[in-house]
């Protein structure tokens, strides 16, 4: 009978081929972070991946709207009226009211657009330097006032994105911290904080929006001069103040399921403060739920903004949003003639963006599910 030492030596005496095979298996089974594993599974979800690419291109076009050779979204040409889509490449004229021998200045841009930001002015000047006076034709037609529909849809998408980002930022900063602290504190503090959320939920926010917009209109000069608050900023703040409430509840529910976990108890035993536990242990573990919820919230925010702008409670002319474009389309519809392009292209723009956001949200929900980690 062979000795135990000889058996152990024989068991671990591997040949070169066996050693290489084991090394390859070790490399193939390397540890993978949650985010890398989630990205790998998201790439396997073709609809979600193409939705992500579409939304990235959509956001890039919206941000670079001043750089694109589009017509002004606010220039009225009543003599042209509502024209159906024409696929002419362009007419070579940038500003119809500026003579060819005259240089385009900031005054012309101010008359053609509105009070643009510094970055938008810089992009418009760059656009003039690249394309000169050339601009696109009326590829998607015009509305009843002769304004280019393609330009209004592109510029209007910027407003939808800004409102969605404002609501997402408020949900992220206020909702996550509020809900995480409430769930971690527990007891009377948790009960009090959730009752505050219930009270805010009971407020009909459409009436709050009407009240604030009326207040801004009556005291516009005072608020703008003293506090720097205009109607658009208040509109963004109100939208953001609505959507953090649900985020707080979602995060609180996740924290309640994590607060008694072993790693939280270990942190308490080691003397970690509540703030340290909150920001270093709790919040990183709920980020996956937060990301999924944000992608599903943004479509609701965009629809809410379009609804308020459609009612005249949102973005003020001459600025453009999808809601104002929808309101113009509604006024242009009559029993004698239906300007189909004003409805179809707006519906396609809004529908494709909202559909892509929902598909991406479903894909992120599956990709970030911890129960699916390590599975294809």
C-alpha positions as CSV (number, residue, x, y, z in Angstrom):
1,X,0.0,0.0,0.0
2,X,1.3,3.4,-1.0
3,X,1.9,6.0,1.7
4,X,-0.3,9.1,2.1
5,X,2.6,11.3,1.2
6,X,3.2,9.4,-2.1
7,X,-0.6,9.7,-2.9
8,X,-0.6,13.4,-2.3
9,X,2.4,13.8,-4.5
10,X,0.8,11.8,-7.3
11,X,-2.5,13.8,-7.0
12,X,-0.7,17.2,-7.5
13,X,1.8,16.0,-10.0
14,X,0.2,17.7,-13.1
15,X,1.5,17.6,-16.5
16,X,2.0,20.7,-18.7
17,X,-1.2,20.2,-20.5
18,X,-3.3,19.8,-17.4
19,X,-1.7,22.9,-15.8
20,X,-2.4,25.1,-18.9
21,X,-6.0,23.9,-18.9
22,X,-6.5,24.8,-15.3
23,X,-4.9,28.2,-15.8
24,X,-7.3,28.9,-18.8
25,X,-10.3,27.8,-16.7
26,X,-9.1,30.2,-13.9
27,X,-8.9,33.1,-16.3
28,X,-12.3,32.3,-17.8
29,X,-13.8,32.3,-14.3
30,X,-12.4,35.6,-13.1
31,X,-14.5,37.7,-10.8
32,X,-16.7,40.4,-12.5
33,X,-18.1,43.5,-11.1
34,X,-21.9,44.1,-11.0
35,X,-21.7,46.9,-13.6
36,X,-19.5,44.9,-16.0
37,X,-21.8,42.0,-15.7
38,X,-24.8,44.2,-16.2
39,X,-23.3,45.9,-19.3
40,X,-22.5,42.4,-20.8
41,X,-26.1,41.3,-20.3
42,X,-27.5,44.6,-21.6
43,X,-25.4,44.2,-24.8
44,X,-27.1,40.8,-25.3
45,X,-30.5,42.6,-25.2
46,X,-30.6,43.9,-28.8
47,X,-33.8,46.1,-28.4
48,X,-32.5,47.8,-25.3
49,X,-29.0,48.3,-26.8
50,X,-30.5,49.9,-30.0
51,X,-32.8,52.0,-27.8
52,X,-29.7,53.3,-26.0
53,X,-28.0,54.2,-29.3
54,X,-31.1,55.9,-30.5
55,X,-31.5,58.0,-27.3
56,X,-27.8,58.9,-27.4
57,X,-28.2,60.2,-31.0
58,X,-31.5,61.9,-30.1
59,X,-29.8,63.7,-27.2
60,X,-26.8,64.7,-29.3
61,X,-29.0,66.2,-32.1
62,X,-31.0,68.1,-29.5
63,X,-28.0,69.5,-27.7
64,X,-26.4,70.5,-31.1
65,X,-29.5,72.1,-32.5
66,X,-28.0,75.6,-32.7
67,X,-25.1,74.1,-34.7
68,X,-27.3,72.4,-37.3
69,X,-28.3,74.3,-40.5
70,X,-31.9,74.4,-39.5
71,X,-34.3,77.3,-40.0
72,X,-35.2,79.4,-37.1
73,X,-38.1,77.7,-35.1
74,X,-39.8,81.1,-34.4
75,X,-39.6,83.1,-37.6
76,X,-43.1,83.6,-38.9
77,X,-43.9,83.6,-42.6
78,X,-47.7,84.0,-42.9
79,X,-47.4,84.4,-46.7
80,X,-46.1,80.8,-46.9
81,X,-48.7,79.4,-44.5
82,X,-49.0,75.6,-43.9
83,X,-47.0,73.8,-46.5
84,X,-46.7,70.0,-46.8
85,X,-43.3,68.4,-46.6
86,X,-40.9,69.3,-49.4
87,X,-37.6,67.5,-49.9
88,X,-35.7,70.3,-51.5
89,X,-32.1,70.3,-50.2
90,X,-32.1,74.0,-49.3
91,X,-32.6,77.5,-50.6
92,X,-29.1,78.8,-49.8
93,X,-30.5,81.7,-47.7
94,X,-29.9,81.8,-44.0
95,X,-31.8,84.9,-42.9
96,X,-34.4,86.1,-45.3
97,X,-34.5,89.7,-43.9
98,X,-30.7,90.2,-44.0
99,X,-29.2,91.4,-47.3
100,X,-26.5,89.2,-48.8
101,X,-23.9,91.9,-48.6
102,X,-24.6,92.5,-44.8
103,X,-22.8,90.5,-42.2
104,X,-24.9,88.5,-39.7
105,X,-24.6,90.0,-36.2
106,X,-25.8,89.3,-32.7
107,X,-28.8,91.7,-33.4
108,X,-29.9,89.5,-36.3
109,X,-29.6,86.4,-34.1
110,X,-31.6,88.0,-31.3
111,X,-34.4,88.9,-33.8
112,X,-34.3,85.5,-35.3
113,X,-34.3,83.4,-32.1
114,X,-34.8,84.6,-28.5
115,X,-32.5,85.4,-25.6
116,X,-30.1,82.6,-26.2
117,X,-27.5,81.4,-23.7
118,X,-23.8,82.0,-24.2
119,X,-23.2,78.5,-25.3
120,X,-26.1,78.5,-27.8
121,X,-24.9,81.9,-29.2
122,X,-21.4,80.4,-29.7
123,X,-22.9,77.3,-31.5
124,X,-25.0,79.6,-33.8
125,X,-21.9,81.6,-34.7
126,X,-20.0,78.4,-35.4
127,X,-22.9,77.3,-37.5
128,X,-22.7,80.5,-39.6
129,X,-19.0,80.0,-40.0
130,X,-19.5,76.4,-41.2
131,X,-22.6,76.6,-43.3
132,X,-22.8,80.3,-44.1
133,X,-26.3,81.4,-45.1
134,X,-27.3,77.9,-46.2
135,X,-30.2,76.3,-44.4
136,X,-32.3,73.2,-45.0
137,X,-35.6,73.2,-46.9
138,X,-39.0,72.5,-45.3
139,X,-38.4,68.8,-45.1
140,X,-41.2,68.2,-42.6
141,X,-43.4,71.0,-43.8
142,X,-44.5,74.2,-42.0
143,X,-47.2,75.0,-39.5
144,X,-50.1,77.4,-40.1
145,X,-47.8,80.4,-39.4
146,X,-45.1,79.3,-41.9
147,X,-42.7,78.1,-39.2
148,X,-40.4,75.2,-40.1
149,X,-41.7,72.1,-38.4
150,X,-38.4,70.2,-38.4
151,X,-36.7,73.0,-36.6
152,X,-39.5,73.3,-34.0
153,X,-39.4,69.6,-33.3
154,X,-35.6,69.6,-32.8
155,X,-35.5,72.7,-30.7
156,X,-38.6,71.5,-28.7
157,X,-36.9,68.3,-27.9
158,X,-34.3,70.3,-26.0
159,X,-37.0,71.5,-23.6
160,X,-38.2,68.0,-23.0
161,X,-34.7,66.8,-22.2
162,X,-34.0,69.7,-19.8
163,X,-37.2,69.2,-17.9
164,X,-36.6,65.4,-17.7
165,X,-33.0,66.0,-16.5
166,X,-34.3,68.5,-13.9
167,X,-36.8,66.0,-12.6
168,X,-34.2,63.2,-12.6
169,X,-31.7,65.3,-10.7
170,X,-34.3,66.2,-8.1
171,X,-35.3,62.6,-7.8
172,X,-31.7,61.5,-7.5
173,X,-30.6,64.1,-4.9
174,X,-33.7,64.5,-2.8
175,X,-35.5,61.2,-3.2
176,X,-32.6,58.9,-2.7
177,X,-31.2,60.7,0.3
178,X,-34.6,61.2,1.9
179,X,-35.8,57.7,1.3
180,X,-32.5,56.1,2.4
181,X,-32.3,58.1,5.6
182,X,-35.9,57.4,6.4
183,X,-35.5,53.6,6.0
184,X,-32.2,53.5,7.9
185,X,-33.4,55.6,10.8
186,X,-36.7,53.6,11.3
187,X,-39.1,54.1,14.2
188,X,-40.7,57.4,14.7
189,X,-38.4,59.3,12.4
190,X,-39.3,57.0,9.5
191,X,-43.0,57.3,10.3
192,X,-42.8,61.1,10.4
193,X,-40.9,61.4,7.2
194,X,-43.3,59.1,5.3
195,X,-46.3,61.0,6.6
196,X,-44.8,64.1,5.1
197,X,-44.5,62.3,1.8
198,X,-48.2,61.2,2.1
199,X,-49.2,64.8,2.7
200,X,-47.3,66.0,-0.3
201,X,-48.8,63.2,-2.4
202,X,-52.3,64.5,-1.4
203,X,-51.6,67.9,-2.9
204,X,-53.1,68.3,-6.5
205,X,-50.0,69.5,-8.2
206,X,-51.8,70.8,-11.3
207,X,-53.4,73.5,-9.1
208,X,-50.0,74.2,-7.5
209,X,-48.6,74.8,-11.0
210,X,-51.5,77.1,-11.9
211,X,-51.0,79.0,-8.6
212,X,-47.3,79.4,-9.0
213,X,-47.5,80.4,-12.7
214,X,-50.1,83.0,-11.8
215,X,-47.9,84.3,-9.0
216,X,-45.0,84.6,-11.3
217,X,-47.0,86.4,-13.9
218,X,-48.3,89.0,-11.4
219,X,-44.9,89.6,-9.8
220,X,-42.6,88.9,-12.7
221,X,-40.4,91.9,-12.4
222,X,-39.9,91.6,-8.7
223,X,-39.1,87.9,-8.7
224,X,-36.8,88.2,-11.7
225,X,-34.9,91.2,-10.3
226,X,-34.7,90.2,-6.7
227,X,-34.5,86.4,-6.7
228,X,-33.6,85.7,-10.3
229,X,-36.7,83.4,-10.7
230,X,-38.5,83.4,-14.0
231,X,-41.4,81.3,-15.1
232,X,-39.3,78.7,-16.8
233,X,-37.1,78.1,-13.7
234,X,-40.2,77.8,-11.5
235,X,-41.6,75.4,-14.0
236,X,-38.5,73.2,-13.8
237,X,-38.5,73.3,-10.0
238,X,-42.2,72.3,-9.7
239,X,-41.7,69.4,-12.1
240,X,-38.7,68.2,-10.1
241,X,-40.5,68.6,-6.8
242,X,-43.2,66.2,-7.9
243,X,-41.2,63.2,-9.0
244,X,-38.9,62.7,-6.0
245,X,-41.7,61.5,-3.8
246,X,-42.1,58.1,-5.5
247,X,-38.3,57.8,-5.6
248,X,-38.2,58.2,-1.9
249,X,-40.7,55.5,-1.3
250,X,-38.9,53.1,-3.7
251,X,-35.5,53.7,-2.0
252,X,-37.0,53.4,1.5
253,X,-38.4,50.0,0.6
254,X,-35.0,48.8,-0.6
255,X,-33.3,50.1,2.5
256,X,-35.7,48.4,4.8
257,X,-34.7,45.1,3.2
258,X,-31.0,45.9,3.5
259,X,-30.7,47.6,7.0
260,X,-30.5,44.3,8.9
261,X,-28.0,42.7,6.5
262,X,-24.7,41.3,7.8
263,X,-22.5,43.9,6.2
264,X,-24.6,46.7,7.8
265,X,-24.4,45.1,11.2
266,X,-20.7,44.7,10.7
267,X,-20.3,48.4,9.9
268,X,-22.2,49.3,13.1
269,X,-20.1,47.0,15.2
270,X,-17.0,48.6,13.7
271,X,-18.3,52.0,14.8
272,X,-19.4,53.5,11.5
273,X,-21.7,56.5,11.8
274,X,-25.2,56.6,10.3
275,X,-24.0,59.0,7.6
276,X,-21.1,56.7,6.6
277,X,-23.4,53.7,6.4
278,X,-25.9,55.7,4.4
279,X,-23.5,57.0,1.7
280,X,-20.9,54.2,1.6
281,X,-23.1,51.1,2.0
282,X,-26.8,51.8,1.5
283,X,-26.8,54.2,-1.4
284,X,-24.4,52.2,-3.6
285,X,-26.6,49.1,-3.1
286,X,-29.8,50.8,-4.3
287,X,-28.3,52.6,-7.3
288,X,-29.4,49.8,-9.7
289,X,-33.0,50.3,-8.6
290,X,-32.5,54.1,-8.9
291,X,-31.2,53.9,-12.4
292,X,-34.1,51.7,-13.6
293,X,-36.6,53.9,-11.9
294,X,-35.1,57.1,-13.5
295,X,-35.3,55.6,-17.0
296,X,-39.0,54.7,-16.4
297,X,-39.7,58.1,-14.9
298,X,-38.3,60.3,-17.7
299,X,-41.1,59.4,-20.1
300,X,-43.7,60.4,-17.6
301,X,-41.9,63.7,-17.0
302,X,-41.8,64.4,-20.7
303,X,-45.5,63.7,-21.1
304,X,-46.3,65.9,-18.1
305,X,-44.3,68.8,-19.5
306,X,-45.9,68.5,-22.9
307,X,-49.3,68.4,-21.3
308,X,-48.7,71.6,-19.2
309,X,-47.2,73.4,-22.2
310,X,-50.2,72.3,-24.3
311,X,-52.4,74.0,-21.7
312,X,-50.3,77.1,-21.8
313,X,-48.8,76.5,-18.3
314,X,-45.3,75.5,-19.3
315,X,-42.8,77.0,-21.7
316,X,-43.7,80.5,-22.9
317,X,-43.4,81.6,-26.6
318,X,-41.2,82.3,-28.4
319,X,-39.4,79.3,-26.8
320,X,-40.5,76.0,-28.2
321,X,-41.5,72.6,-26.6
322,X,-43.3,69.6,-27.9
323,X,-46.4,70.8,-26.0
324,X,-46.5,74.2,-27.8
325,X,-46.0,72.4,-31.1
326,X,-49.0,70.2,-30.2
327,X,-51.1,73.2,-29.2
328,X,-50.3,74.9,-32.6
329,X,-51.2,71.7,-34.4
330,X,-54.6,71.5,-32.5
331,X,-55.5,75.1,-33.5
332,X,-54.6,74.4,-37.1
333,X,-57.0,71.4,-37.4
334,X,-60.4,72.3,-39.0
335,X,-63.2,70.4,-40.7
336,X,-62.2,71.7,-44.1
337,X,-58.6,70.5,-44.1
338,X,-56.3,68.4,-41.8
339,X,-52.6,69.3,-41.9
340,X,-51.5,65.7,-41.3
341,X,-47.8,66.4,-41.2
342,X,-48.2,68.6,-38.1
343,X,-49.6,65.7,-36.2
344,X,-47.8,62.7,-37.7
345,X,-44.3,63.9,-37.3
346,X,-44.8,65.2,-33.8
347,X,-46.4,61.9,-32.8
348,X,-43.5,60.0,-34.4
349,X,-40.9,62.1,-32.5
350,X,-42.6,61.8,-29.1
351,X,-43.6,58.2,-29.6
352,X,-40.2,57.0,-30.7
353,X,-38.4,58.7,-27.8
354,X,-40.9,57.5,-25.2
355,X,-40.8,53.9,-26.6
356,X,-37.0,53.8,-26.6
357,X,-37.0,55.0,-23.0
358,X,-39.4,52.3,-21.9
359,X,-37.5,49.6,-23.7
360,X,-34.2,50.8,-22.2
361,X,-35.8,50.8,-18.8
362,X,-37.0,47.2,-19.1
363,X,-33.6,46.2,-20.4
364,X,-31.8,47.9,-17.5
365,X,-34.2,46.3,-15.0
366,X,-33.2,42.8,-16.3
367,X,-29.5,43.7,-16.6
368,X,-29.2,45.2,-13.1
369,X,-31.2,42.4,-11.4
370,X,-28.8,40.9,-8.8
371,X,-30.5,37.5,-9.1
372,X,-29.5,37.4,-12.8
373,X,-25.8,38.0,-12.1
374,X,-23.5,35.6,-13.7
375,X,-26.3,34.3,-16.0
376,X,-26.6,34.8,-19.8
